């Protein structure tokens, strides 16, 4: 099977992770195996490793989302925006060979393709804030600090207006 581009791989990954939002009873391995079989997904190490990496680190990634989304908890975001942010944050924190600017750019493109009107600006803002804090610093130390810091989800979330509901 032909090698796929990283952009195509992100699109496949988005679909897989988005699907997990609706299949609470199925294990990630079951979702992945079923998708590979039924959709004949190409074998791609990035897709597989990132899929399982995002899922295994979802609590940490969601705390990063909450920290940089200024009063929005990850569980209050649209599933589309949350999935896109999870992919980009995972790349920024755990995949060394992808520059954060690429992750941000690709996340914005996914937001335009799949998200609501305001999602593009929201995703860009969250990821740019994270990049500002990790640029030129030890990302492993940042991850350790996030993993040991108190959970910000205990704070009350900002009220969501009808216009903001599907960011």
DSSP file (Angstrom, degrees, kcal/mol; ACC not computed):
  #  RESIDUE AA STRUCTURE BP1 BP2  ACC     N-H-->O    O-->H-N    N-H-->O    O-->H-N    TCO  KAPPA ALPHA  PHI   PSI    X-CA   Y-CA   Z-CA
    1    1 A X              0   0    0      0, 0.0     3,-0.1     0, 0.0     2,-0.0   0.000 360.0 360.0 360.0 142.2    0.0    0.0    0.0
    2    2 A X        -     0   0    0      1,-0.1     2,-0.2    40,-0.0    40,-0.0  -0.287 360.0-104.2 -66.2 146.7    1.2    3.5   -0.8
    3    3 A X        -     0   0    0      1,-0.1     2,-0.3    39,-0.0    -1,-0.1  -0.469  36.8-138.9 -68.8 139.6    2.7    5.7    1.9
    4    4 A X        -     0   0    0     -2,-0.2    -1,-0.1     1,-0.1     2,-0.0  -0.706  16.8-108.3-101.8 155.5    0.3    8.4    3.0
    5    5 A X     >  -     0   0    0     -2,-0.3     4,-2.4     1,-0.1     5,-0.1  -0.326  28.0-113.1 -74.2 161.7    1.3   12.0    3.8
    6    6 A X  H  > S+     0   0    0      1,-0.2     4,-2.4     2,-0.2     5,-0.2   0.857 119.7  55.9 -62.8 -34.7    1.3   13.2    7.4
    7    7 A X  H  > S+     0   0    0      2,-0.2     4,-1.7     1,-0.2    -1,-0.2   0.925 109.2  45.1 -63.5 -45.0   -1.7   15.5    6.4
    8    8 A X  H  > S+     0   0    0      1,-0.2     4,-2.1     2,-0.2    -2,-0.2   0.887 111.7  53.9 -64.2 -38.8   -3.7   12.5    5.2
    9    9 A X  H  X S+     0   0    0     -4,-2.4     4,-2.8     1,-0.2    -2,-0.2   0.891 106.2  51.9 -63.7 -39.7   -2.6   10.6    8.4
   10   10 A X  H  X S+     0   0    0     -4,-2.4     4,-2.9     2,-0.2    -1,-0.2   0.885 107.9  52.5 -64.0 -37.6   -3.9   13.4   10.6
   11   11 A X  H  X S+     0   0    0     -4,-1.7     4,-1.9     2,-0.2    -2,-0.2   0.922 112.1  44.8 -64.1 -43.9   -7.3   13.3    8.8
   12   12 A X  H  X S+     0   0    0     -4,-2.1     4,-2.3     2,-0.2    -2,-0.2   0.926 113.6  50.8 -63.6 -45.4   -7.5    9.5    9.4
   13   13 A X  H  X S+     0   0    0     -4,-2.8     4,-2.8     1,-0.2     5,-0.3   0.902 106.6  54.3 -60.1 -42.9   -6.4   10.0   13.0
   14   14 A X  H  X S+     0   0    0     -4,-2.9     4,-2.8     1,-0.2     5,-0.2   0.940 109.0  49.2 -56.5 -47.3   -9.1   12.7   13.5
   15   15 A X  H  X S+     0   0    0     -4,-1.9     4,-2.1     1,-0.2    -2,-0.2   0.905 112.5  47.2 -60.1 -43.4  -11.8   10.3   12.3
   16   16 A X  H  X S+     0   0    0     -4,-2.3     4,-1.5     2,-0.2    -1,-0.2   0.935 115.8  43.2 -64.8 -47.4  -10.6    7.6   14.6
   17   17 A X  H  X S+     0   0    0     -4,-2.8     4,-0.8     1,-0.2    -2,-0.2   0.879 112.9  52.6 -68.8 -36.8  -10.3    9.8   17.7
   18   18 A X  H >< S+     0   0    0     -4,-2.8     3,-1.0    -5,-0.3     4,-0.4   0.905 106.5  54.7 -62.8 -40.4  -13.6   11.5   16.9
   19   19 A X  H >X S+     0   0    0     -4,-2.1     3,-1.7     1,-0.3     4,-0.7   0.860  98.9  61.2 -61.3 -36.3  -15.2    8.1   16.7
   20   20 A X  H 3< S+     0   0    0     -4,-1.5     3,-0.4     1,-0.3    -1,-0.3   0.768  91.0  69.1 -64.0 -23.2  -14.0    7.2   20.2
   21   21 A X  T << S+     0   0    0     -3,-1.0    -1,-0.3    -4,-0.8    -2,-0.2   0.740 107.5  37.7 -63.9 -22.1  -16.1   10.1   21.5
   22   22 A X  T <4 S+     0   0    0     -3,-1.7     2,-0.5    -4,-0.4    -1,-0.2   0.497 106.2  67.3-107.9  -7.9  -19.2    8.1   20.7
   23   23 A X    ><  +     0   0    0     -4,-0.7     3,-0.7    -3,-0.4    -1,-0.2  -0.603  48.8 155.0-118.3  70.3  -18.1    4.5   21.5
   24   24 A X  T 3  S+     0   0    0     -2,-0.5    -1,-0.2     1,-0.2    -4,-0.0   0.763  73.3  54.8 -68.2 -25.1  -17.7    4.5   25.3
   25   25 A X  T 3  S+     0   0    0     -3,-0.2     2,-0.3     2,-0.1    -1,-0.2   0.683  95.2  78.3 -83.4 -18.0  -18.3    0.8   25.5
   26   26 A X  S <  S-     0   0    0     -3,-0.7     2,-0.1    -6,-0.1    -3,-0.1  -0.689  80.8-122.0 -94.8 144.1  -15.6   -0.2   23.1
   27   27 A X     >  -     0   0    0     -2,-0.3     4,-2.4     1,-0.1     5,-0.2  -0.438  26.7-112.8 -75.6 156.4  -11.9   -0.3   23.9
   28   28 A X  H  > S+     0   0    0      1,-0.2     4,-2.7     2,-0.2     5,-0.2   0.883 119.6  54.5 -55.8 -38.4   -9.5    1.8   21.9
   29   29 A X  H  > S+     0   0    0      2,-0.2     4,-2.8     1,-0.2     5,-0.2   0.907 108.2  48.5 -63.6 -41.0   -7.9   -1.4   20.5
   30   30 A X  H  > S+     0   0    0      2,-0.2     4,-2.6     1,-0.2     5,-0.2   0.921 112.5  48.3 -64.0 -43.9  -11.4   -2.6   19.3
   31   31 A X  H  X S+     0   0    0     -4,-2.4     4,-2.3     2,-0.2    -2,-0.2   0.933 115.0  45.2 -61.8 -46.0  -12.1    0.7   17.7
   32   32 A X  H  X S+     0   0    0     -4,-2.7     4,-2.5    -5,-0.2    -2,-0.2   0.937 114.8  46.7 -64.5 -48.1   -8.7    0.8   16.0
   33   33 A X  H  X S+     0   0    0     -4,-2.8     4,-2.2     1,-0.2    -2,-0.2   0.907 113.3  48.9 -62.6 -42.5   -8.9   -2.9   14.8
   34   34 A X  H  X S+     0   0    0     -4,-2.6     4,-3.2    -5,-0.2     5,-0.4   0.911 111.9  49.0 -63.9 -42.9  -12.5   -2.5   13.5
   35   35 A X  H  X S+     0   0    0     -4,-2.3     4,-2.1    -5,-0.2     6,-0.6   0.906 111.0  50.4 -64.2 -41.4  -11.6    0.7   11.6
   36   36 A X  H  < S+     0   0    0     -4,-2.5     4,-0.5     4,-0.2     5,-0.4   0.907 117.8  39.7 -62.1 -41.3   -8.5   -1.0   10.1
   37   37 A X  H  < S+     0   0    0     -4,-2.2    -2,-0.2    -5,-0.2    -3,-0.2   0.956 123.0  36.7 -74.2 -52.0  -10.6   -3.9    9.0
   38   38 A X  H  < S+     0   0    0     -4,-3.2    -3,-0.2     1,-0.2    -2,-0.2   0.840 128.5  32.5 -75.5 -34.0  -13.8   -2.2    7.8
   39   39 A X  S  < S-     0   0    0     -4,-2.1    -1,-0.2    -5,-0.4    -3,-0.2   0.423  99.4-129.1-103.0   0.4  -12.3    0.9    6.3
   40   40 A X        -     0   0    0     -4,-0.5    -4,-0.2    -5,-0.2    -3,-0.2   0.932  33.6-163.1  50.7  51.4   -9.1   -0.7    5.1
   41   41 A X        -     0   0    0     -6,-0.6    -1,-0.1    -5,-0.4     2,-0.1  -0.356  22.2-106.9 -63.5 141.8   -7.0    2.0    6.7
   42   42 A X        -     0   0    0     -3,-0.1     2,-0.6     1,-0.1    -1,-0.1  -0.403  35.6-103.9 -67.5 148.1   -3.5    2.1    5.5
   43   43 A X        +     0   0    0     -3,-0.1     2,-0.4    -2,-0.1    -1,-0.1  -0.638  55.2 162.6 -73.0 118.1   -0.8    0.8    7.8
   44   44 A X     >  -     0   0    0     -2,-0.6     4,-2.2     1,-0.1     5,-0.2  -0.957  36.3-153.4-145.3 120.7    0.8    4.0    9.2
   45   45 A X  H  > S+     0   0    0     -2,-0.4     4,-3.0     1,-0.2     5,-0.4   0.880  97.7  55.4 -62.3 -39.6    2.9    4.1   12.4
   46   46 A X  H  > S+     0   0    0      2,-0.2     4,-2.5     1,-0.2     5,-0.3   0.941 109.6  46.3 -59.3 -47.3    2.1    7.8   13.0
   47   47 A X  H  > S+     0   0    0      2,-0.2     4,-2.5     1,-0.2     5,-0.2   0.952 117.7  41.9 -60.8 -50.8   -1.7    7.1   13.0
   48   48 A X  H  X S+     0   0    0     -4,-2.2     4,-2.2     2,-0.2     5,-0.3   0.948 118.4  43.8 -64.1 -50.2   -1.4    4.0   15.3
   49   49 A X  H  X S+     0   0    0     -4,-3.0     4,-2.0    -5,-0.2    -1,-0.2   0.892 117.6  45.2 -64.7 -40.2    1.1    5.5   17.7
   50   50 A X  H  X S+     0   0    0     -4,-2.5     4,-3.0    -5,-0.4     5,-0.3   0.893 110.2  54.8 -72.9 -38.7   -0.6    8.8   17.9
   51   51 A X  H  X S+     0   0    0     -4,-2.5     4,-1.9    -5,-0.3    -2,-0.2   0.965 116.5  36.4 -56.0 -54.4   -4.1    7.3   18.3
   52   52 A X  H  X S+     0   0    0     -4,-2.2     4,-2.4    -5,-0.2    -1,-0.2   0.825 116.5  55.0 -71.5 -30.5   -3.0    5.2   21.3
   53   53 A X  H  X S+     0   0    0     -4,-2.0     4,-1.5    -5,-0.3    -2,-0.2   0.919 108.2  47.5 -67.1 -43.8   -0.8    8.0   22.6
   54   54 A X  H  < S+     0   0    0     -4,-3.0    -2,-0.2     1,-0.2     7,-0.2   0.928 114.5  47.3 -62.6 -44.6   -3.6   10.5   22.7
   55   55 A X  H >< S+     0   0    0     -4,-1.9     3,-1.2    -5,-0.3     4,-0.3   0.924 112.1  48.4 -64.7 -43.9   -5.9    8.1   24.4
   56   56 A X  H 3< S+     0   0    0     -4,-2.4    -1,-0.2     1,-0.3    -2,-0.2   0.759 121.4  36.3 -70.4 -22.4   -3.3    7.0   27.0
   57   57 A X  T 3X S+     0   0    0     -4,-1.5     4,-2.8    -5,-0.2    -1,-0.3   0.121  80.5 117.8-113.2  20.2   -2.5   10.6   27.8
   58   58 A X  H <> S+     0   0    0     -3,-1.2     4,-2.8     1,-0.2     5,-0.2   0.838  72.6  54.8 -60.9 -35.0   -5.9   12.1   27.4
   59   59 A X  H  > S+     0   0    0     -4,-0.3     4,-1.6     2,-0.2    -1,-0.2   0.944 112.9  42.0 -64.6 -46.6   -6.2   13.2   31.0
   60   60 A X  H  > S+     0   0    0      2,-0.2     4,-1.8     1,-0.2    -2,-0.2   0.931 115.7  49.9 -63.7 -46.1   -2.9   15.2   30.8
   61   61 A X  H  X S+     0   0    0     -4,-2.8     4,-2.4     1,-0.2    -2,-0.2   0.905 109.5  51.4 -61.3 -41.9   -3.8   16.6   27.3
   62   62 A X  H  X S+     0   0    0     -4,-2.8     4,-2.5    -5,-0.2    12,-0.4   0.835 106.6  53.9 -66.6 -31.1   -7.3   17.7   28.6
   63   63 A X  H  X S+     0   0    0     -4,-1.6     4,-2.1     2,-0.2    -1,-0.2   0.863 108.2  50.2 -69.7 -33.4   -5.7   19.5   31.5
   64   64 A X  H  X S+     0   0    0     -4,-1.8     4,-2.3     2,-0.2    -2,-0.2   0.921 110.0  50.6 -66.0 -43.5   -3.5   21.4   29.0
   65   65 A X  H  X S+     0   0    0     -4,-2.4     4,-1.2     1,-0.2    -2,-0.2   0.940 111.3  48.1 -57.9 -47.5   -6.6   22.2   27.0
   66   66 A X  H  <>S+     0   0    0     -4,-2.5     5,-0.7     1,-0.2     6,-0.3   0.892 111.0  51.2 -61.5 -40.4   -8.4   23.5   30.1
   67   67 A X  H ><5S+     0   0    0     -4,-2.1     3,-0.5     1,-0.2    -1,-0.2   0.901 117.9  36.5 -64.2 -41.6   -5.3   25.6   31.1
   68   68 A X  H 3<5S+     0   0    0     -4,-2.3    -1,-0.2     1,-0.2    -2,-0.2   0.466 102.2  71.6 -96.2  -1.3   -5.0   27.3   27.7
   69   69 A X  T 3<5S-     0   0    0     -4,-1.2     3,-0.4     3,-0.3    -1,-0.2   0.260 100.0-124.8 -98.9  13.6   -8.7   27.7   26.8
   70   70 A X  T < 5S-     0   0    0     -3,-0.5    -3,-0.1     1,-0.2    -2,-0.1   0.917  82.1 -15.2  49.7  68.2   -9.2   30.4   29.4
   71   71 A X  S   <S+     0   0    0     -5,-0.7    87,-2.3     1,-0.3     2,-0.6   0.392 106.7 114.2  94.3  -3.5  -12.0   29.1   31.5
   72   72 A X        -     0   0    0     -3,-0.4    -3,-0.3    -6,-0.3    -1,-0.3  -0.889  57.1-143.5-100.7 125.7  -13.3   26.3   29.2
   73   73 A X    >   -     0   0    0     -2,-0.6     3,-1.9    85,-0.2     4,-0.5  -0.597  23.1-117.7 -81.0 150.7  -12.9   22.8   30.4
   74   74 A X  G >  S+     0   0    0    -12,-0.4     3,-1.2     1,-0.3    -1,-0.1   0.857 113.9  58.2 -56.9 -36.9  -12.1   20.2   27.8
   75   75 A X  G 3  S+     0   0    0      1,-0.2    -1,-0.3   -13,-0.1     4,-0.1   0.581 101.3  57.1 -74.1  -6.4  -15.3   18.3   28.4
   76   76 A X  G <  S+     0   0    0     -3,-1.9    -1,-0.2     2,-0.1    -2,-0.2   0.512  89.6  92.3 -97.8  -7.3  -17.3   21.5   27.6
   77   77 A X  S <  S-     0   0    0     -3,-1.2    89,-0.1    -4,-0.5    88,-0.1  -0.379  90.9 -89.6 -80.5 162.4  -15.8   21.9   24.1
   78   78 A X     >  -     0   0    0      1,-0.1     4,-2.5    -2,-0.1     5,-0.2  -0.381  37.1-117.2 -64.1 153.1  -17.3   20.5   20.9
   79   79 A X  H  > S+     0   0    0      1,-0.2     4,-2.3     2,-0.2     5,-0.2   0.851 114.5  54.8 -62.2 -34.1  -16.1   17.1   20.2
   80   80 A X  H  > S+     0   0    0      2,-0.2     4,-2.4     1,-0.2    -1,-0.2   0.968 111.3  41.8 -64.1 -53.7  -14.6   18.3   16.9
   81   81 A X  H  > S+     0   0    0      1,-0.2     4,-2.7     2,-0.2     5,-0.2   0.906 115.0  51.3 -61.9 -42.1  -12.5   21.1   18.6
   82   82 A X  H  X S+     0   0    0     -4,-2.5     4,-2.3     1,-0.2    -1,-0.2   0.913 111.0  48.0 -62.2 -43.4  -11.5   18.8   21.5
   83   83 A X  H  X S+     0   0    0     -4,-2.3     4,-2.0    -5,-0.2    -1,-0.2   0.919 112.7  48.1 -64.3 -44.1  -10.3   16.1   19.1
   84   84 A X  H  X S+     0   0    0     -4,-2.4     4,-2.2     1,-0.2    -2,-0.2   0.926 112.7  48.4 -62.6 -45.3   -8.4   18.5   17.0
   85   85 A X  H  X S+     0   0    0     -4,-2.7     4,-2.9     1,-0.2     5,-0.3   0.892 108.1  55.2 -63.4 -39.4   -6.7   20.0   20.0
   86   86 A X  H  X S+     0   0    0     -4,-2.3     4,-2.2    -5,-0.2    -1,-0.2   0.916 109.0  47.5 -60.7 -43.1   -5.8   16.6   21.4
   87   87 A X  H  X S+     0   0    0     -4,-2.0     4,-2.4     2,-0.2    -2,-0.2   0.960 115.6  43.7 -62.1 -51.4   -4.0   15.7   18.2
   88   88 A X  H  X S+     0   0    0     -4,-2.2     4,-2.7     1,-0.2    -2,-0.2   0.899 114.3  48.8 -64.9 -42.0   -2.0   18.9   18.1
   89   89 A X  H  X S+     0   0    0     -4,-2.9     4,-2.2     2,-0.2     5,-0.3   0.908 110.0  52.2 -66.3 -40.5   -1.2   19.0   21.8
   90   90 A X  H  X>S+     0   0    0     -4,-2.2     4,-2.8    -5,-0.3     5,-0.5   0.949 112.0  46.6 -58.4 -47.3    0.0   15.4   21.6
   91   91 A X  H  X5S+     0   0    0     -4,-2.4     4,-1.7     1,-0.2     7,-0.3   0.932 112.7  49.6 -59.2 -45.6    2.2   16.2   18.7
   92   92 A X  H  <5S+     0   0    0     -4,-2.7    -1,-0.2     1,-0.2    -2,-0.2   0.834 122.2  31.8 -65.2 -32.6    3.6   19.4   20.4
   93   93 A X  H  <5S+     0   0    0     -4,-2.2    -1,-0.2    -5,-0.2    -2,-0.2   0.741 132.2  23.2 -98.0 -25.2    4.4   17.6   23.6
   94   94 A X  H  <5S+     0   0    0     -4,-2.8     2,-0.7    -5,-0.3    -3,-0.2   0.537 103.6  71.4-126.0  -8.2    5.3   14.0   22.6
   95   95 A X    ><< -     0   0    0     -4,-1.7     3,-1.1    -5,-0.5    -1,-0.2  -0.901  53.4-173.8-116.8 105.4    6.5   13.9   19.0
   96   96 A X  T 3  S+     0   0    0     -2,-0.7    -1,-0.1     1,-0.2    -5,-0.0   0.760  76.8  61.5 -70.6 -27.3    9.9   15.6   18.7
   97   97 A X  T 3  S+     0   0    0      2,-0.1     2,-0.5     1,-0.0    -1,-0.2   0.375  90.3  77.7 -87.8   8.1   10.2   15.4   14.9
   98   98 A X  S <  S-     0   0    0     -3,-1.1     2,-0.2    -7,-0.3    -3,-0.1  -0.967  80.3-134.2-115.2 119.7    7.1   17.6   14.3
   99   99 A X    >>  -     0   0    0     -2,-0.5     4,-1.7     1,-0.1     3,-1.3  -0.482  19.1-123.3 -69.3 138.8    7.6   21.4   14.8
  100  100 A X  H 3> S+     0   0    0      1,-0.3     4,-2.7     2,-0.2     5,-0.2   0.814 110.3  62.4 -53.6 -32.8    4.8   22.9   16.8
  101  101 A X  H 3> S+     0   0    0      1,-0.2     4,-2.4     2,-0.2    -1,-0.3   0.872 103.7  49.2 -61.6 -35.1    4.1   25.4   14.1
  102  102 A X  H <> S+     0   0    0     -3,-1.3     4,-2.8     2,-0.2     5,-0.2   0.922 110.3  50.4 -68.1 -44.5    3.2   22.5   11.8
  103  103 A X  H  X S+     0   0    0     -4,-1.7     4,-2.1     1,-0.2    -2,-0.2   0.913 113.0  46.4 -59.5 -43.3    1.0   21.0   14.5
  104  104 A X  H  X S+     0   0    0     -4,-2.7     4,-2.4     2,-0.2    -2,-0.2   0.942 113.2  48.6 -64.5 -48.0   -0.8   24.4   14.9
  105  105 A X  H  X S+     0   0    0     -4,-2.4     4,-2.0     1,-0.2    -2,-0.2   0.913 113.4  46.4 -59.6 -45.0   -1.2   25.0   11.2
  106  106 A X  H  X S+     0   0    0     -4,-2.8     4,-2.2     2,-0.2    -1,-0.2   0.854 110.6  53.3 -68.7 -34.2   -2.6   21.5   10.6
  107  107 A X  H  X S+     0   0    0     -4,-2.1     4,-2.2    -5,-0.2    -2,-0.2   0.901 108.2  50.2 -66.2 -40.3   -5.0   21.8   13.5
  108  108 A X  H  X S+     0   0    0     -4,-2.4     4,-2.2     2,-0.2    -2,-0.2   0.910 109.6  51.4 -63.6 -41.4   -6.3   25.1   12.1
  109  109 A X  H  X S+     0   0    0     -4,-2.0     4,-2.2     1,-0.2    -2,-0.2   0.914 109.7  49.0 -61.9 -42.3   -6.8   23.4    8.7
  110  110 A X  H  X>S+     0   0    0     -4,-2.2     4,-3.0     1,-0.2     5,-0.5   0.877 109.2  54.2 -63.8 -36.1   -8.7   20.5   10.4
  111  111 A X  H  X5S+     0   0    0     -4,-2.2     4,-2.0     2,-0.2    -2,-0.2   0.893 108.9  47.5 -64.2 -39.9  -10.8   23.2   12.2
  112  112 A X  H  <5S+     0   0    0     -4,-2.2    -1,-0.2     1,-0.2    -2,-0.2   0.910 116.7  44.6 -65.7 -41.3  -11.7   24.8    8.9
  113  113 A X  H  <5S+     0   0    0     -4,-2.2    -2,-0.2    -5,-0.2    -1,-0.2   0.897 134.1  11.2 -70.8 -42.5  -12.6   21.5    7.4
  114  114 A X  H  <5S+     0   0    0     -4,-3.0    -3,-0.2    -5,-0.1    -2,-0.2   0.634 108.8  82.9-114.6 -18.5  -14.6   20.0   10.3
  115  115 A X  S  <<S-     0   0    0     -4,-2.0    52,-0.1    -5,-0.5     2,-0.0  -0.180  76.3 -93.8 -92.4 177.9  -15.3   22.7   12.8
  116  116 A X    >>  -     0   0    0     50,-0.4     3,-1.0     1,-0.1     4,-0.6  -0.221  52.9 -88.1 -76.8 174.3  -17.8   25.5   13.4
  117  117 A X  T 34 S+     0   0    0      1,-0.3     3,-0.5     2,-0.2     4,-0.3   0.881 126.6  39.9 -54.9 -44.6  -17.1   29.1   12.2
  118  118 A X  T 3> S+     0   0    0      1,-0.2     4,-2.0     2,-0.1    -1,-0.3   0.531  92.2  88.5 -86.0  -5.7  -15.3   30.2   15.4
  119  119 A X  H <> S+     0   0    0     -3,-1.0     4,-3.1     1,-0.2     5,-0.3   0.870  80.5  59.6 -63.0 -37.8  -13.4   26.9   15.9
  120  120 A X  H  X S+     0   0    0     -4,-0.6     4,-2.2    -3,-0.5    -1,-0.2   0.929 109.6  41.4 -58.0 -48.7  -10.4   28.0   13.8
  121  121 A X  H  > S+     0   0    0     -4,-0.3     4,-2.5     2,-0.2    -1,-0.2   0.894 115.7  50.8 -67.7 -39.6   -9.7   31.1   16.0
  122  122 A X  H  X S+     0   0    0     -4,-2.0     4,-2.5     2,-0.2     5,-0.2   0.955 112.2  45.3 -63.3 -50.7  -10.3   29.1   19.2
  123  123 A X  H  X S+     0   0    0     -4,-3.1     4,-2.4     1,-0.2     5,-0.3   0.917 113.9  49.9 -59.7 -45.2   -8.0   26.3   18.2
  124  124 A X  H  X S+     0   0    0     -4,-2.2     4,-2.5    -5,-0.3    -1,-0.2   0.907 111.1  49.7 -60.8 -42.6   -5.3   28.6   17.0
  125  125 A X  H  X S+     0   0    0     -4,-2.5     4,-2.0     2,-0.2    -2,-0.2   0.918 111.9  46.6 -63.8 -45.3   -5.5   30.7   20.3
  126  126 A X  H  X S+     0   0    0     -4,-2.5     4,-1.9     1,-0.2    -2,-0.2   0.942 117.3  42.8 -62.6 -48.3   -5.2   27.6   22.6
  127  127 A X  H  X S+     0   0    0     -4,-2.4     4,-2.7    -5,-0.2    -2,-0.2   0.856 111.9  53.3 -70.9 -35.2   -2.3   26.1   20.6
  128  128 A X  H  X S+     0   0    0     -4,-2.5     4,-2.3    -5,-0.3    -1,-0.2   0.887 108.2  51.8 -66.2 -37.9   -0.5   29.4   20.2
  129  129 A X  H  X S+     0   0    0     -4,-2.0     4,-1.4    -5,-0.2    -2,-0.2   0.917 111.5  46.6 -63.1 -43.3   -0.7   30.0   24.0
  130  130 A X  H  X S+     0   0    0     -4,-1.9     4,-1.7     1,-0.2     3,-0.3   0.934 111.6  51.1 -63.0 -46.1    0.8   26.5   24.6
  131  131 A X  H  X S+     0   0    0     -4,-2.7     4,-2.3     1,-0.2    -2,-0.2   0.894 105.4  56.2 -60.2 -40.1    3.5   27.1   22.0
  132  132 A X  H  < S+     0   0    0     -4,-2.3    -1,-0.2     1,-0.2    -2,-0.2   0.879 110.7  45.2 -58.9 -38.0    4.5   30.4   23.6
  133  133 A X  H  < S+     0   0    0     -4,-1.4    -1,-0.2    -3,-0.3    -2,-0.2   0.756 121.3  35.8 -79.7 -25.1    5.0   28.6   27.0
  134  134 A X  H >< S+     0   0    0     -4,-1.7     3,-2.4    -3,-0.2    -2,-0.2   0.605  81.9 121.6-104.1 -12.2    7.0   25.7   25.6
  135  135 A X  T 3< S-     0   0    0     -4,-2.3     3,-0.1     1,-0.3    -4,-0.0  -0.319  92.9  -4.5 -59.0 120.2    9.0   27.4   22.8
  136  136 A X  T 3  S+     0   0    0      1,-0.3    -1,-0.3    -2,-0.1     2,-0.2   0.525 114.5 108.0  76.7   6.4   12.7   26.9   23.5
  137  137 A X  S <  S-     0   0    0     -3,-2.4     2,-1.0     1,-0.0    -1,-0.3  -0.601  85.4 -84.2-110.4 172.1   12.1   25.2   26.8
  138  138 A X     >  -     0   0    0     -2,-0.2     4,-1.8     1,-0.2     3,-0.3  -0.671  37.3-166.4 -77.3 105.1   12.3   21.6   28.1
  139  139 A X  H  > S+     0   0    0     -2,-1.0     4,-2.6     1,-0.2     5,-0.2   0.854  85.7  59.0 -64.5 -35.3    9.0   20.1   27.0
  140  140 A X  H  > S+     0   0    0      1,-0.2     4,-2.3     2,-0.2    -1,-0.2   0.890 105.6  49.3 -61.7 -38.3    9.5   17.0   29.2
  141  141 A X  H  > S+     0   0    0     -3,-0.3     4,-2.5     2,-0.2    -1,-0.2   0.908 109.8  51.4 -66.4 -41.5    9.7   19.3   32.2
  142  142 A X  H  X S+     0   0    0     -4,-1.8     4,-2.5     2,-0.2    -2,-0.2   0.922 110.3  49.1 -58.8 -45.1    6.5   21.1   31.1
  143  143 A X  H  X S+     0   0    0     -4,-2.6     4,-2.4     1,-0.2    -2,-0.2   0.913 110.7  50.2 -62.3 -43.6    4.8   17.7   30.8
  144  144 A X  H  X S+     0   0    0     -4,-2.3     4,-1.5     1,-0.2    -1,-0.2   0.913 111.0  49.4 -61.0 -42.4    6.0   16.7   34.3
  145  145 A X  H  X S+     0   0    0     -4,-2.5     4,-1.2     1,-0.2    -2,-0.2   0.906 112.1  47.9 -64.0 -41.4    4.7   20.0   35.8
  146  146 A X  H  < S+     0   0    0     -4,-2.5    -1,-0.2     1,-0.2    -2,-0.2   0.877 110.4  52.6 -66.2 -36.8    1.3   19.5   34.1
  147  147 A X  H  < S+     0   0    0     -4,-2.4    -1,-0.2     1,-0.2    -2,-0.2   0.795 116.8  37.9 -70.3 -27.5    1.1   15.9   35.3
  148  148 A X  H  < S+     0   0    0     -4,-1.5    -1,-0.2    -5,-0.2    -2,-0.2   0.528  94.2 100.9-102.2  -7.0    1.8   16.9   38.9
  149  149 A X  S  < S-     0   0    0     -4,-1.2     3,-0.1    -3,-0.2    -3,-0.0  -0.455  86.7 -89.8 -77.8 152.2   -0.1   20.2   39.1
  150  150 A X        -     0   0    0      1,-0.1     2,-0.4    -2,-0.1    -1,-0.1  -0.271  51.8 -96.2 -58.1 146.1   -3.6   20.3   40.7
  151  151 A X    >   -     0   0    0      1,-0.2     3,-1.2    -3,-0.1    -1,-0.1  -0.503  27.7-157.2 -68.8 120.0   -6.4   19.6   38.3
  152  152 A X  G >  S+     0   0    0     -2,-0.4     3,-1.6     1,-0.2    -1,-0.2   0.569  81.0  84.9 -75.7  -7.9   -7.8   22.9   37.1
  153  153 A X  G 3  S+     0   0    0      1,-0.3    -1,-0.2     4,-0.0     4,-0.1   0.642  74.3  73.5 -68.6 -11.5  -11.1   21.1   36.2
  154  154 A X  G <  S+     0   0    0     -3,-1.2    -1,-0.3     2,-0.1     2,-0.2   0.713  80.9  87.3 -73.3 -19.0  -12.1   21.6   39.9
  155  155 A X  S <  S-     0   0    0     -3,-1.6     2,-0.1    -4,-0.1   -84,-0.0  -0.508  95.9 -97.1 -77.4 148.4  -12.7   25.3   39.1
  156  156 A X        -     0   0    0     -2,-0.2     2,-0.2     1,-0.1    -1,-0.1  -0.406  40.4-123.1 -65.5 141.0  -16.1   26.3   37.8
  157  157 A X        -     0   0    0      1,-0.1   -85,-0.2    -4,-0.1    -1,-0.1  -0.486  30.5 -96.2 -80.7 153.7  -16.2   26.7   34.1
  158  158 A X        -     0   0    0    -87,-2.3   -85,-0.2    -2,-0.2    -1,-0.1  -0.378  48.7 -97.1 -64.2 146.7  -17.2   29.9   32.4
  159  159 A X        -     0   0    0      1,-0.1     2,-0.5    -3,-0.1    -1,-0.1  -0.427  38.1-133.4 -65.6 141.5  -20.9   30.0   31.4
  160  160 A X        -     0   0    0     -2,-0.1     2,-0.1    -3,-0.1    -1,-0.1  -0.863  13.1-146.8-103.2 126.0  -21.4   29.1   27.8
  161  161 A X    >>  -     0   0    0     -2,-0.5     4,-1.1     1,-0.1     3,-0.6  -0.448  30.5-106.3 -83.0 164.4  -23.6   31.3   25.7
  162  162 A X  T 34 S+     0   0    0      1,-0.2     3,-0.5     2,-0.2     4,-0.3   0.871 121.3  53.1 -58.8 -37.4  -25.7   29.8   22.9
  163  163 A X  T 34 S+     0   0    0      1,-0.2     3,-0.3     2,-0.1    -1,-0.2   0.812 113.2  43.3 -67.9 -29.6  -23.3   31.3   20.3
  164  164 A X  T X4 S+     0   0    0     -3,-0.6     3,-1.5     1,-0.2    -1,-0.2   0.560  84.0 100.3 -91.5  -9.1  -20.3   29.8   21.9
  165  165 A X  T 3< S+     0   0    0     -4,-1.1    -1,-0.2    -3,-0.5    -2,-0.1   0.784  85.2  41.3 -53.4 -36.8  -21.7   26.3   22.6
  166  166 A X  T 3         0   0    0     -4,-0.3   -50,-0.4    -3,-0.3    -1,-0.3  -0.183 360.0 360.0-109.1  42.0  -20.1   24.6   19.6
  167  167 A X    <         0   0    0     -3,-1.5    -1,-0.2   -49,-0.1   -44,-0.1   0.515 360.0 360.0 -64.4 360.0  -16.6   26.1   19.7
